[in-house]
């Protein structure tokens, strides 16, 4: 009997890579999608006919319970969220509803309809925010610096509470930044690689950027979904940091991306104060020792390789006239 998985946020970057991984492992894959006036399924278009999509909403607990009853999953991966940090400043209440309360609604639905499920919650390094130690591990205290980080911390702690109070198999992956050619255009890595491709093709000349000295721990989304799956295969539910334990500046990102197409970034990048965050997080760098020891997980794609992979994919897109 094939295992069944339900993925919320299946149309996102991580959802699409996770669906591919689970299909390769022989799973029957179900995805929850929100009804919207503009259906955006391009990241999973190549999986059409291989995954089953269902309408549901993290804000509607009854739709979650109905979906759990219908699909009878063995594993639930909660990847859906309002996941863009700058938007969380403009829409803090919406961010709290989806990214914090949405987790509670899913856990409640699981507790009452399918308590044997193994549940994965997508936590975030943004919970560390104003970091209290470098590098950050599972034991580092949280000090979130955005409504998104605050909401993720709520989602994280509520998952711990349901695990400890109701004995659910519920885990959180504290994932540091992870990117890919499927990353949304609003995220800094993809913004850079897409605009570099456009500059290379002569479609524009300048790239407006914010803080070039911001540092992040960036990994490849394909590696990180493998860690999610491994967490749900353990005997006991535990939380894990998933990261590369390397840090790079936005400047390095820009430099590598422009170098990939033979250009000097200094001739094209302009600093625009509009892109500087109200409160910047400090040095986010994750220590993944526990994931290495207990899950046998390590990142396989290094930073330069990741940026070049994204630039190459965006060059193809720009040439083809797609985004």
Secondary structure as the mmCIF struct_conf table of DSSP 4:
data_model
#
loop_
_struct_conf.conf_type_id
_struct_conf.id
_struct_conf.beg_label_comp_id
_struct_conf.beg_label_asym_id
_struct_conf.beg_label_seq_id
_struct_conf.end_label_comp_id
_struct_conf.end_label_asym_id
_struct_conf.end_label_seq_id
STRN STRN1 UNK A 4 UNK A 8
TURN_TY1_P TURN_TY1_P1 UNK A 9 UNK A 11
BEND BEND1 UNK A 12 UNK A 12
HELX_RH_AL_P HELX_RH_AL_P1 UNK A 13 UNK A 24
TURN_TY1_P TURN_TY1_P2 UNK A 25 UNK A 26
STRN STRN2 UNK A 28 UNK A 33
BEND BEND2 UNK A 37 UNK A 38
HELX_RH_3T_P HELX_RH_3T_P1 UNK A 42 UNK A 47
STRN STRN3 UNK A 48 UNK A 48
TURN_TY1_P TURN_TY1_P3 UNK A 49 UNK A 50
STRN STRN4 UNK A 51 UNK A 55
TURN_TY1_P TURN_TY1_P4 UNK A 58 UNK A 59
HELX_RH_AL_P HELX_RH_AL_P2 UNK A 61 UNK A 71
BEND BEND3 UNK A 74 UNK A 74
STRN STRN5 UNK A 75 UNK A 78
BEND BEND4 UNK A 81 UNK A 81
HELX_RH_AL_P HELX_RH_AL_P3 UNK A 85 UNK A 90
HELX_RH_AL_P HELX_RH_AL_P4 UNK A 92 UNK A 96
HELX_RH_PI_P HELX_RH_PI_P1 UNK A 97 UNK A 101
HELX_RH_AL_P HELX_RH_AL_P5 UNK A 102 UNK A 113
TURN_TY1_P TURN_TY1_P5 UNK A 115 UNK A 116
STRN STRN6 UNK A 118 UNK A 124
HELX_RH_3T_P HELX_RH_3T_P2 UNK A 125 UNK A 127
TURN_TY1_P TURN_TY1_P6 UNK A 128 UNK A 128
BEND BEND5 UNK A 130 UNK A 130
BEND BEND6 UNK A 132 UNK A 135
STRN STRN7 UNK A 136 UNK A 136
TURN_TY1_P TURN_TY1_P7 UNK A 138 UNK A 139
BEND BEND7 UNK A 140 UNK A 140
HELX_LH_PP_P HELX_LH_PP_P1 UNK A 141 UNK A 142
BEND BEND8 UNK A 146 UNK A 146
HELX_RH_AL_P HELX_RH_AL_P6 UNK A 147 UNK A 166
STRN STRN8 UNK A 169 UNK A 175
STRN STRN9 UNK A 178 UNK A 179
TURN_TY1_P TURN_TY1_P8 UNK A 181 UNK A 182
BEND BEND9 UNK A 183 UNK A 183
TURN_TY1_P TURN_TY1_P9 UNK A 185 UNK A 186
BEND BEND10 UNK A 187 UNK A 187
HELX_RH_AL_P HELX_RH_AL_P7 UNK A 188 UNK A 200
TURN_TY1_P TURN_TY1_P10 UNK A 201 UNK A 202
BEND BEND11 UNK A 203 UNK A 203
BEND BEND12 UNK A 205 UNK A 205
STRN STRN10 UNK A 207 UNK A 209
BEND BEND13 UNK A 210 UNK A 210
TURN_TY1_P TURN_TY1_P11 UNK A 212 UNK A 213
STRN STRN11 UNK A 215 UNK A 216
STRN STRN12 UNK A 219 UNK A 220
HELX_RH_AL_P HELX_RH_AL_P8 UNK A 221 UNK A 231
TURN_TY1_P TURN_TY1_P12 UNK A 232 UNK A 233
BEND BEND14 UNK A 234 UNK A 236
STRN STRN13 UNK A 240 UNK A 242
BEND BEND15 UNK A 245 UNK A 245
STRN STRN14 UNK A 248 UNK A 249
HELX_RH_AL_P HELX_RH_AL_P9 UNK A 250 UNK A 260
TURN_TY1_P TURN_TY1_P13 UNK A 261 UNK A 262
HELX_RH_3T_P HELX_RH_3T_P3 UNK A 265 UNK A 267
TURN_TY1_P TURN_TY1_P14 UNK A 268 UNK A 268
STRN STRN15 UNK A 269 UNK A 271
HELX_RH_3T_P HELX_RH_3T_P4 UNK A 273 UNK A 275
BEND BEND16 UNK A 276 UNK A 276
BEND BEND17 UNK A 278 UNK A 279
STRN STRN16 UNK A 286 UNK A 286
HELX_RH_AL_P HELX_RH_AL_P10 UNK A 289 UNK A 290
HELX_RH_PI_P HELX_RH_PI_P2 UNK A 291 UNK A 295
BEND BEND18 UNK A 301 UNK A 301
HELX_RH_AL_P HELX_RH_AL_P11 UNK A 303 UNK A 320
TURN_TY1_P TURN_TY1_P15 UNK A 321 UNK A 321
#
